[in-house]
Amino acid sequence: MNLTTLSLKKNAERRLKAGHLWIYSNEVDTSKTPLSGFEAGQQAVVETASGKAVGIAYINPNTLICGRLVSRNTKHALTQSLLVHRIKIALSLRERLYDQPCYRLCYGDSDNLPGLVIDRFHDYLVVQIGTAGMEAMREDIIAALVKVLKPAGILFRNTGGVRSLENLPEYIEAVYGEVPDELPLIENGTNFLAPVRDGQKTGWFYDHRPARAFLNGMVKGQRVLDVFSYVGGWGVQAANHGASEVFCVDSSALALDYVHKNAELNGVADKVATLEGDAFSALKELHTAQEKFDVVVMDPPAFIKRKKDIKNGEQAYRRVNEMAMRLLKNDGILVSGSCSMHLQRDNLLDILRASARHIDREMQLFAECHQGADHPIHPSIPETAYIKAMFGRILRV
């Protein structure tokens, strides 16, 4: 493969040499190699200002992150063969970790496949492509997955704001085999059906698996409230591990239909009830009704998607967590989750402290969980570490 060259400004390679994969548009020497000369998705050899090769990246001249390294060896561009190799490496980690083939198989940058996310549901794969560089490899990705895993079906769920940043169209398409609208999975000993076509993201969130497992060990005989429940990842597991009652709150009727399906699947339908509506309104309604719970799980969507959202997002986290604390019995447990990359761990802890003090409570932080091992962290890319789950004991003192 004959590749053109992308030249960096002086010292712009330092971050790449330290392990990072991203190239920003202001790091490119556009006098030597104008970005306008590249097509979106095109691969290029990246060179330092002195002409030394750093590796191969795919380029998108229209985005702030204009390049992502896919190889540090200029002899190996991103091809079907390299995709097969990287997918095999990603698979080998997951097979060490899990006894069931239900996990995030590929986690983008952390698996040296920037822009590619793959979730596995037994014999089926749900794929999300977020960059023009990976979109250009679409057919090779399909072929590589078929070669490595021989799946029954592959569904591309190429939707979401990330694609719009890369000027890519959104689409949902079964690209190999036939893929049902819902797929089974097992997590922490609980069976689920995930709405992979009509649900959120890939249909399921594997990221909080360790936190859910930890909570499962302390819910026996407890009354549990699962807010922003989606299809019951927390709540149905809690019911299946001995909770006496579980209430799941979500604004999506589809998601709550799946809460009931998943509760029935595990023989705990009699323990699980749902409340459809905006979380803030539902929490207020429960408070007015003087409902009290032993455990409240607060796992909202990302309130902070961009840095400019930090102030308003932190206020939203403060509000929902304070409302959750008001619904807890004395000595109750709050599980406060966040998937906002821009919400720092210490800031979340400070939000919880301030929320507790505002309603004259004390919080003991007794455990923290992070994202599952199938979401490995790239040590040079802080953005790959985004999941937080804090377990707090809430006391009146």
Order of alpha helices (4+ residues) and beta strands (2+ residues): beta-alpha-beta-beta-beta-beta-alpha-beta-beta-beta-alpha-alpha-beta-alpha-beta-beta-beta-alpha-beta-alpha-beta-alpha-beta-alpha-beta-alpha-beta-alpha-beta-beta
